Amino acid sequence: MEKIEDFQQEIARLLALDNNSLFEMLADEVVPPTAGMFSLNDKIDAAKIWLEDQKSVIQEKICGSVALRYNLYDNGQYENIMTVATILDCIAGMGMGLPLNVVAVLIVKQGYRFYCGTPQ
């Protein structure tokens, strides 16, 4: 039970952050260490580009999720822990070593429609 509460607290903490803080966390993993000579803004921009480059992979993983569509449209839940958890389940295979919890929160903050359009 403690692990579930820890997860919920971590996701709530991430949801409370602004997008640049989240992209900074993502940059720590997706920007090569040799990029140390770049500014923080450059690293954040690189993380944004990385996420944009992953858009087709993300679309493939989340757009067909019945659980996600139910959570978003039947329950009207957008930026909540359950939505992040559902997206996290969908993208779990994206890559080892990536902060997938951060990626899932960014997806939630950018919006389902940004990736998948309006569901039919």
C-alpha positions as CSV (number, residue, x, y, z in Angstrom):
1,M,0.0,0.0,0.0
2,E,2.9,2.3,0.8
3,K,4.2,2.0,-2.8
4,I,0.9,3.0,-4.2
5,E,0.8,6.1,-2.0
6,D,4.4,6.9,-3.0
7,F,3.4,6.7,-6.7
8,Q,0.4,8.9,-6.2
9,Q,2.4,11.5,-4.3
10,E,5.1,11.5,-7.0
11,I,2.5,11.9,-9.8
12,A,0.7,14.7,-7.9
13,R,4.1,16.4,-7.4
14,L,4.9,16.2,-11.2
15,L,1.4,17.4,-12.1
16,A,2.0,20.5,-10.0
17,L,5.2,21.4,-11.9
18,D,5.2,23.7,-14.9
19,N,6.1,22.2,-18.3
20,N,9.6,23.7,-18.4
21,S,10.5,22.0,-15.1
22,L,9.2,18.7,-16.5
23,F,11.2,19.2,-19.7
24,E,14.3,20.0,-17.6
25,M,13.8,16.6,-15.9
26,L,13.4,14.9,-19.2
27,A,16.5,16.7,-20.6
28,D,18.6,15.1,-17.9
29,E,17.9,11.7,-19.6
30,V,17.6,12.4,-23.3
31,V,20.3,15.1,-23.8
32,P,23.8,13.5,-24.1
33,P,26.2,14.4,-21.3
34,T,28.5,15.9,-24.0
35,A,25.8,18.6,-24.3
36,G,27.1,20.1,-21.0
37,M,28.3,23.1,-22.8
38,F,24.7,24.1,-23.7
39,S,22.5,26.3,-21.6
40,L,19.6,25.0,-19.6
41,N,17.2,26.5,-22.2
42,D,19.0,24.7,-25.0
43,K,18.6,21.4,-23.1
44,I,14.9,22.1,-22.5
45,D,14.5,22.8,-26.2
46,A,16.3,19.6,-27.0
47,A,13.9,17.7,-24.7
48,K,11.0,19.3,-26.4
49,I,12.3,18.2,-29.8
50,W,12.9,14.7,-28.5
51,L,9.3,14.5,-27.3
52,E,8.0,15.8,-30.6
53,D,10.1,13.2,-32.4
54,Q,8.4,10.5,-30.3
55,K,4.9,11.7,-31.2
56,S,4.2,8.9,-33.7
57,V,5.4,6.3,-31.1
58,I,3.2,7.9,-28.5
59,Q,0.2,8.1,-30.8
60,E,0.6,4.4,-31.6
61,K,0.7,3.5,-27.9
62,I,-2.1,5.8,-26.5
63,C,-4.6,6.6,-29.2
64,G,-6.2,3.2,-29.3
65,S,-6.4,2.8,-25.5
66,V,-10.0,2.1,-24.5
67,A,-9.1,2.6,-20.8
68,L,-7.6,6.0,-21.6
69,R,-10.6,7.1,-23.7
70,Y,-13.0,5.9,-20.9
71,N,-11.0,7.8,-18.3
72,L,-10.9,11.0,-20.3
73,Y,-14.4,11.1,-21.9
74,D,-16.7,9.0,-19.8
75,N,-15.3,10.1,-16.5
76,G,-14.3,13.6,-17.6
77,Q,-10.9,13.3,-15.9
78,Y,-8.0,15.1,-17.6
79,E,-5.2,16.0,-15.3
80,N,-5.4,13.5,-12.6
81,I,-3.3,10.6,-11.3
82,M,-5.5,7.9,-12.9
83,T,-5.0,9.5,-16.4
84,V,-1.3,9.7,-15.9
85,A,-1.2,6.0,-14.6
86,T,-3.2,4.9,-17.7
87,I,-0.8,6.7,-20.0
88,L,2.1,5.3,-18.2
89,D,0.7,1.8,-18.7
90,C,0.4,2.6,-22.4
91,I,3.9,3.9,-22.9
92,A,5.7,1.5,-20.6
93,G,7.6,-0.1,-23.5
94,M,9.1,3.2,-24.8
95,G,12.5,2.9,-23.3
96,M,14.5,1.8,-20.3
97,G,16.1,4.5,-18.4
98,L,13.7,7.2,-19.5
99,P,11.7,9.0,-16.8
100,L,8.4,7.7,-18.2
101,N,6.4,9.2,-15.4
102,V,7.6,12.6,-16.6
103,V,6.8,11.7,-20.2
104,A,3.3,10.6,-19.1
105,V,2.7,13.9,-17.2
106,L,3.8,15.9,-20.2
107,I,1.4,14.0,-22.4
108,V,-1.4,14.7,-20.0
109,K,-0.5,18.4,-19.9
110,Q,-0.2,18.7,-23.7
111,G,-3.6,16.9,-24.0
112,Y,-4.9,13.8,-25.6
113,R,-6.2,15.8,-28.6
114,F,-2.7,17.0,-29.3
115,Y,-1.7,13.4,-30.0
116,C,-4.9,11.7,-31.1
117,G,-7.4,14.3,-32.2
118,T,-11.0,14.1,-31.1
119,P,-12.1,10.5,-30.4
120,Q,-14.9,9.2,-32.6
